[in-house]
Amino acid sequence: MKTLFHHFTYFFLFGISTVLVAQDFSAFEYRTIGPLRGGRVTTVTGTPIEPGTFYLGASGAGVWKTEDYGTTWNNVSDGFFKTPSIGAIEVAINDPNIVYVGTGSDGLRSNIIGGKGVYKSIDGGKTWNHIGLEHAGQIGAVEIDPTNSNIVWVAAIGNAFKANEERGIYKTTDGGVTWQKMLHISNTTGFADLELLPGNPNIVYAAAWKAQRTPWTIISGGEQNEGGIYKSVNGGKDWTKLEKGLPKGLIGKIDLAVSAVDSSILYAVIEAPGDEGGVYKSVDQGNSFVQTSDNKGLVNRPFYYTNIELDPTNPDIVYSNANPLLKSTDGGKSWTMMAVPHGDNHDIWLNPNNPDLLIQCNDGGANVSHNGGKTWSSQFNQPTAEIYQVAVDDQYPYWVYGAQQDNTTIAIPSSAPSATGPQGTQIMINVGGCETGPSIPKPGNHNIVYNNCKGRFSVYNKITGVDREYSIGASNIYGHNPKDLKYRFQRVAPVHVSPHDPDVVYMGSQFLHKTRNDGVIWETISPDLTAFEEDKQVISGSPITRDITGEEYYSTLYAIRESKIKKGLIWTGSNDGVVSVTQDGGLTWSNVTPKKMPKGGRVESIEPSQFDPATAYMALDRHLLGDTTPYFYKTEDFGKSWELLSTTTNGIPMDHIAKVLREDPVTKGLLYAGTEYGMFVSLNDGKEWKNFQQNLPITPITDIILHRGDLVLSTMGRGFWILDNITSLRNSAISNLNDTPVLFAPDNTIRYRVPRRSRDFPNYPDTGVLIDYYLPKEFANEVKLEVLNADRQIVASIVSDSTKTMTTKEEVENMALSMTFSYFDNKLETKKGINRFHWNMRQKGAWDKRESRRYKNGPMVPPGDYIVRLTVGTEEYEQPFKIMVDPRMAKEGIDSTIITEHLSFENKVLQLLTNVRKFQSNLESEIKKSKGDKKENLEKILKEIKNDEGAYPQQMLAAQTAYLSYIVGDADKIIGKDMKERYLELVAALEKLEVEANL
């Protein structure tokens, strides 16, 4: 499936209180490698006016739109929204161009991303304006008055992690210019849903919900005065609490549905203790209710699900989104399970003109049905995966590994994995474990992958497909009170392979564990390395619904790293804020938690320096405690003292929660920080941070790895991203750009052969040398790049001015005399700032009668030493680089000597093809001028060169020469005897025809 991507530009540094020196990194662009498999979608909607148009709102991927019934999806929120977390989408009933979006999804997981208010579009999602409620937190519902699209209602759940006064029901009557809070209960009780009465939008129902998460439990529900259903009959001026027939005690999350064809009918799915939980129905507009079902599937994990919807043409047909998706056809009395592409269901919308046409969403994405749910559209066209971590292997090209929320572990190639495989086909494999990860390939043997699955360790073998589990303690820890567990593991318990011995693997519970034999024997090499406060060791889920999946196991290890430069120097961080270190492989440990660091946060990452064993970096996340401040720290004395690297004035906004901090392995002081809302880079060891977002969509950065000169990211909502070749960032010149042009040294480049690019996803990049250069001002027509070989012969010349040349630098008969390929390329930027040019390593190709194809698609230059020369006006700058043999080819014995010999022969064939084509062109020109016998003779010769028109013509000299060129140039190889003989035959055939033509 083809998925289009919205072009986006970001204005991202929200709330920075000091002006930093601008650094333009726009030349460096990220690319996504997928997966093209949907992630968690929390809300969906459609419009009856345009039946093929639907919207989805994801938990970490923003708003997407389809106009072809879910065949393709396009992101429409990138570049406009400050958060990728979506709670509700509503389209005006009479105008599909008017769309309102409430941010902040209502499924309050521990990794939920905060809402940033409400957005409005008046052009069908092409552009958006932020219209307020910035601090309303998570938004459960948005409703548009069907009689006036400027009247909009919002149900604000509030901040998921702390009390806030902005919880409540809001209304605007001027399209979002101003808002009025219409109903408020307390700073701990918000509203999960609201409904307008069909035919009379002044009658409003609202569902109150007390909800909050902490690192150790989920609070969903409270006393009667902290929840329930409210009704207004005068547009929100006054409210009455509905009570008759509803639960009398504890009450939790509620979702509402009003019949579009009988406004007296109101349904509510209610979280309540025991048999009181379930579906309730009113036939008198809420004056009284009757419980129709206490089916446990209706209130399964209510904090996460709880969504009820009616068939717009039949009030007896009811849908309940939970796990599973349930349907009733008798007014909510009995329920049957519906099959959907993925579990964990969140929302459903049915077309009021044709309820068999519907869209539904779940943790696997959004899916459209034309037949009432019998069959569904694909979820493999939505690159919205939530990935917990990232790892890479040592293949060529390398593959990227991670675990997708509520799906499988995955491994995806970083670029085209073969020279001939089709592009536009997602290559993805499951590598064992499960949705939580991490998933780490073994160094030196990528066929072995170490996994964690919700605290369970396993070893996956790609060759056999066998996943062998060797869990520490061999006990299922689900559903337990953590205080009773021998070993406490987080769902995303860390696994780390020693950089000194790939057979040594570490894993963390509250202890650090070590195995030398793939988990057959585990040893515990530490005491409890957590804070372990007993009052935090509780059964999660209160006061109504028990929910213990491991997410809330507090006081466990969350980060493990062994120093690459000192064996046995191991750092750990816990999810309750403890940092520990051992310098002797675990014999002795020190608690080195920063003394001034706020308590209780989650140590998201630990990064031992690769230059100094006493130095380490750490990222702490306290958003589960209601604190969104980013905490990035550095120590230079093995943790005895720490420096805070994220201050209010040095570049990272104060609501950008810290997720990961990594040090560049080549350049000391070059740091990369991933936050809840994007990327930052520091060129001076954390003293200043600069926005490093570029074209990356706003989404949490969950992990960062530096590998072979690339910056590789995992995100909680948009899959994996790669920024190819960060070599220029490692150059000290990038910190001191002034009035002089700078040519950065290109990285050494592997000479991969890749298939021809397509427009489909994933569109892997062509192999090429990335050349970065800085211009202090705009140089419209005065910039040129030249590539020289080791003998300082020019092999390519690229100019920025189209008036100077369009083809080759010199027309010579013998290509061996000049391999220079000089051409105009508008991608050779001349703008002020840092620019990047992708040189495809191609030499001059064969001549073609069509100027647009003339001398294009030549062979790649051979491996070796090269020089790039930048000319700016009259000044020249040079930098050396290498082009290297593909290591896979080297293993086959295809070395530089063979490639050079192959290339020499290929150029001879290309020269022959040029000669044949030029001869044909001259013949055709001469025929137009000739008459009589001469013309007849030339036409006869032309038939020996040119194919006849029509289907499957006999292949003549030009086509035969082109075919030889194709089979010679398709791969690096020893030239076959038949190719050499065929070349001589074709040379002789051309010479014979040239003599006969006597031009």
Steps between C-alpha positions, in 0.01 A plus 500: 500500500616850427500738795559866435674718751411860569792735448563671827696788642532543872506795732588299805678691774193585703556694819875551490572793725833595345611559144766259380735558212312363200646188345336387179501122486227481235734336248500187716175311449370189667337220306257243630541129442167408654362262585202560275281339764246690704545589863256599769208711373275650765233677297345486152229684314356557155262726313180392322546771237825339379452128567857404407653750741600397850732630771701313760659643811793306638652489845838621377468561126259791464206524260484307172246523221387264227291598200484154344331288767822419685706389202755775567551726801664843514611684809330840526616623842878505451635852514194635681446302822718537809416145608441176311250371758140515379188460712207588275427609141170645382393613152219752456192311382418749222852604396778238473760777481444593865683265735572533873759289681547459874851386586602265777365147463266363765659155547713590800798272458825575678658613172210723402605828340354821636233700323562856384146627446271523198572551129269609221515467123272673251651334192463130569825462691735679261577763763423531870475767766541447871186635668566464869464276807877455505495361856184291486711183493348192341181562302234230500249648255431784259146571379392753236154655516330371180321833458808720537857379452633788709338345807727224624514300823805335653525241779834545676625206704790708627864431569548125519768522770397776738207705618417807291218752502458490122297178519140548393248559221578792268297680236580755232244693299747682277693215343764485772586867538378481859407210727276478805522227762143373530547225759772432754505258791853506638864505405507119506179429309472573131266385224554203273207558264212725404209469257260751345138403462408452132247763402571717804870572560418704810444168677840366598616188682843486665687211663719595797808294579754515779825376346870520565805285445804468720807288431362227727123499447201607292224703661177465305183604679394625837203576720165613364595864529809429287328351198175418325281635220388863481234661283428856392184611318601862451831486314713438806376779726360253753573134562319212666664179607322190367470230763192285463596144416875574494765360739476653848852438627838536336482612138772518238542571131181546297431533130168611352303451179172664398286356224491712184152371410339495845634774725328353803748211500832543681759229566786508749782252554613541859796385706368397842576228757395143434180439308410868504748557219364470146250661265204710613213622285255786538187543287400833657801721431681394813225544758540132581733217396485122490808284490481286187822302544781440747715321240857535626625560147318833500715641780826321431785735605264799510771765544633392160185421304135582585332612181141436396338592169162448333397416150376840373191338348408244767526565878496128576834446325775589746880476475738480795870565442717325754681173473326350311273705269145400594171552316142480623192489279243490781555830676802399703365181657716241323835544334707324236863550415595667171817412313732794436858511368644568846401494865477777762215698349444871558246662267254448217308727261217395272376694198147622583391452137645149480597343833665208322769752405700554816844562643633343818831536683715302738860455609587384148371806316177597326297282266206570270219259416245518219293207625431559865825352625515177301819611329737789567754720326868448570691632798826457308480848352544708815858571617386576854674231704591562863853366549650465846874485420743466210794270433705422190695202375829466311367393161568698182282695472407490866150413623308689766327318788229591748173394658168644387236574761227233494661326206820306435867570515630607162819522300508726193788571260643850529527523122438275201623159617573371150602633162199366314205462738199716425466829679163595644466170685534510878754244614442421865558195715395398850803423715341340806399644833188717491369855492708644784859418411779582497610288207878491459695312231815330620817677388683280252198279433186688401307173470483489880273759663460560873151601611296610796127440496334663801784387724562165332839443334533298181749429223373494143673322215413648160614190313276255686231744608521362853464732799646337811380652827730506801320734735663600824307330777291305247185650650205679341490836677173627351230599745717493812544756770860604430593484869443123485723440197847352526600694188324816385520565126361793305318412177794659317767352725846593366727248327859599424779311323850561630712700253798288606350153457190430287431187704446708813145634532357708783135537600339701775232424756558688826835323473751484219522152351768355273519198272789360297306227322185655354303480824555134585665620821434842652696651785395799706787747525350780705285581801166675452595808297169683544347731762237238590245699700251249639197725460561497123490119485127460451247322281447739212152623411284683751244546632298281261692305236810294565758542220844342539689455174848596619478863387445604861769286659699767678852466634651306212804563283425694184845566349825300487827589327853365528782734405654429159841615620518337842385142548296445816397866530121466498236767557135436584196720544168407657147616426478647850797729455810318619831507311761237590848411380749217540860515385583136566237308307248496782709407802436838660239765423451869576178698504595809300158659457538876447441663838298792362299292257128480583404157633295228346560556131575240236858470381428464129858467384856473629788574265859426606744725319711345228786741571529511880401213732408741780245678281141394443175659385148437623140586403231511770125508431256614772186550289326214683529715811353801324835666432573558130838665560778339294783373720827427320811452714874447466762372743877513459594322823322164489179653635635676808367826359263580213434802281153579367528544123144621438443838656226753440725700270719261299269381227264216594147621583393426854206277401710273275523191719842332490501165320853415392849653499784359287860601445658499157753214481744702285487860621526581868240749619256430216175392667157399371189538716162347427195651670124457508468743211813455296876513456775729621875506448781657702836580346655599834429216742155618608578866569264600220237299315384565147185381332577198285150425378521585129234300316446259788136495609422603856488174694683358805855385430526175694857403415807611305793307361801617299613243245736522201466873490120495511262626767230238555183574699199315633181694571180447693267544205692532173724194486872519421683797346857535373709808439766380258859610550550738791871537423475877465358532852821341624711767335603783735449748216125468534517692828691791347335576168568857392561691178706229335356205305568160656520165324452220753689175451255237367474174685646189344226339295429135429437432132162328527302405195131563560184452293348788311297725727122504498246740641354237728587455866764428610696699244856414593767753400736453211856423593706815494753725665340772712695823458434778750616857453435836661443825311509829690257657252297416192718423197254477214722379213845465647508159665652184356587158639760277341599147593857397428651153513831409662685622190316833531307435181152651508237225486195719560427869492172644626412864452225714645439715192293342223631750247850358516449142390230241454694197378871420505799717545659385179383296206772245427482186295691284742337500844822377654652839427250679723276345759388843618125521532415866536137585550253741651308386806253726676551296817842659527374764742655844508305645791652655807577246773580131503418315177511131415548339160451132424752386240390167357860396417408468134737552211401601152255267329432440135392768255128525431316693230272641771685773685320421826657151501832580341800361689277411799491176704865421457685246715603569856859603546729231641604477866794713595621835624320812377499873552204733491568856390260787573536813292325810626567794272878497462573308821557122513475261794588129503433201725604134459273198540488132414259281309516146634412156370172355622611256776257241363676518164837473669392174661424369151846596387388803300780740586612837367709340227204308359273803523757718320542242222125464474456875479763529228313251287164661579629834379612341174147365453351840583730661245382247244138577590573871457657432160206287386244757609687788340540297181126431499426869556732601216341240274151631572612856428670398178196301383287811530739680264560210256314371196497201269743211541697674773190548710391141437845370600508709818149385595614140455795565734271673749290183524814318614529745788148600597216272612184489291185651646237272657490223757801280570722619216830333425770666708746676271846650554404795723277285720757220508770742612269647765428146620870423531542824693218395732632154581855628541394778735240317711748388766863512603654182358772334299420567135388180330666360188174525304466868582847572369437304183163665449661841539745422219214377280306822554807715436557314173133535401510876556825540307352302209188721489709817528701394196182419307343833591809699411374811677 
